Amino acid sequence: MSLDQGWVALLQQRLKKEGCPHKVVNTSVSGETTSGALARLGDELKRYKPSIVIIELGGNDGLRGLSLESLRKNLLQMISLSQKAGSEVLLLGMRLPSNYGVTYTEQFHQQYMEIAKETGVQLVPFFLADIALDQANFQDDGVHPTVEAQPVMLDTVWPQLSTMLKGK
């Protein structure tokens, strides 16, 4: 799948169709953890001066079994940096496959709820909610969504994001 087929590219198309003047900048790096994104975020905020930052991170931390304390700390720092730069934040929650154990997977998912409550940011509780239960929505690796699933992912984000865009 190419970048122009992903939900972020579809978001730019939807914004244009809806008459929104906003420009989407995708600074994601495939396979990146929250620590890698945090290391780059300050420069990206200065470069682009976004009004809204969408944070869709943590899945790679979880798949690597990294500490929940590190995940939490990194997400909190990214939110703080974004807010200090004058950006609103939309946090996209993630879940892990059950084979990582009930305790870890539930605590992992709970981090997103707690962080959103603590910081007051907007939250999509589970970004992949509408595609997760059908394996046909995922590539052969069982982790990455297919091209066909991308519009559904955008539809999951759109209600929260469109509310945030009003008045911007």
N, C-alpha and C positions, 0 to 999 in steps of 0.2 A: 504494500500500500504506500502510495506517495503522500507527501505532506498536503498536497492540494486536494486530497480525498478525505482528509481527517475532519473531525468535528470543528476544529478551530478555523479551518478554511471555510467550512460551511457557515460558521458564525459570521464571518466577514460578509459572505453572500447574503445572509439573512438581514444583517444590519443595513446593507445597501437596499435590499428589497423593502424593508420597513421604513426607509427614508432616514435612518440614523446616520449622522455624519462621522461616527466614531471609526477609528482605524484599529484593527486588531494587530498586535505584535506578538508573535509566538517566539518566546525565548527558551522554550523547553529543549532539553537534550535527552534523547532516548536513553533509557537505562539509568538516569540520574537519581541519586538519593537526595534527601532533604539537605544534607550537609553540602553537597555539591551545588545545589541551587542557592542555598544561603550564601555561599562564597561569591556567587556572581550577582546576587540580587541588588546590592547597593549600586553597582555600576549601571545596571539595567534601569533602575529607577531614575538615576541622574540622566541617562541618555534619552529615555522615552517620556518621562514625566506623565505616567498614566493616571487617568482619573479613577480607573478600576483595575485591580489586580486579581486575577483568578489563580488561586493556588490549587493545583491538582497534582499533589505529590504525596509520597509516603508509601505507595505500593511497593516500590523497589526496596525501601527500607524493610518493610514487612517480609517480602519474599526472601530477603537475605537474613532474616531473623535478627536484625539490629535492635538495639535496646529501645524500648518504648519511651524511656526517659530522654534519649537523644532525639527521637522523632518529635516528641512534645516540645522540647527546648528549641529545636530548629524551626518548627512551625510557628511557635510563639515569636521567635525573633524575626521571621519573615513577615509576619503580620505587623509587628511593631515597626519595622523598617518601612513597610508600605504605608502605614498610617502616618508615620512621621513625615513621609514624603508627600502627604496630602491625598493619598489614594484610599478609596473604599476597597474592602477585600471581600471576595466571594471564595469561601473554602469549600472544596469538593471532597466529601468524605469517601473513604475507601473501605473495603472489606477484604479479608484474606480467605483463601481456600481453607476448608475445615481440617485438612491434613496438617495444619500448623498447630493444632491443639485448641481445644475450646477456650482455655484460659487466655492464651496469647491472642487468639483471633478476636475474642470479645473485648479484651482490654485495648487492643489495637484500634478497633472501631470506636470504642468509647472515647478515645483521645480526641477525636474530631468533635464530638458533642460537647465535651468539657471545654475544649479550646474555644469553640464558637461562643459558648455561654460566658466564659471568662473574659473574652475580648470584645464581645458584642458584634462580631462579624456575621455576615449572612452565611448560611450553610445549606448545601445540598447534602443531606445525610449519607447517601450512598450513590455516587456518580453512575455506577453501572447497574442500578436497581432494575431498570426495565429490560436489560439484556442478560443479566447474570444467570438466570435459570435455564437458558437454552444454549447448549454447547454449540449450536450452529452459528451463533453470533460471534464465535471466537475462531481465530486462526488455529492452525494445527498445533501450535505450542500451548493452547488452552488458556493463554493469559491475555493476549492482545486481541482486541475486538476487530472484526472484519470491516471491510468497506461498507457493507450493507448495514452494519450496526451504528455507524457514525451519525446518521441523521437522528436516530433514537437517542443517542447520547446528548446531542445538542438539544433535543426536545426536553430532556431531563434538566438541563441547566437553564433553559430559556425563561421559565417563569420567574425565577429569582433574579436573573440578570436583567431582564427587561424592566422589572421594577426598579432596579438600581440605576438603570440608564435614564429613567424619567427625570427631567430637570438637569441633566448634565449636558 
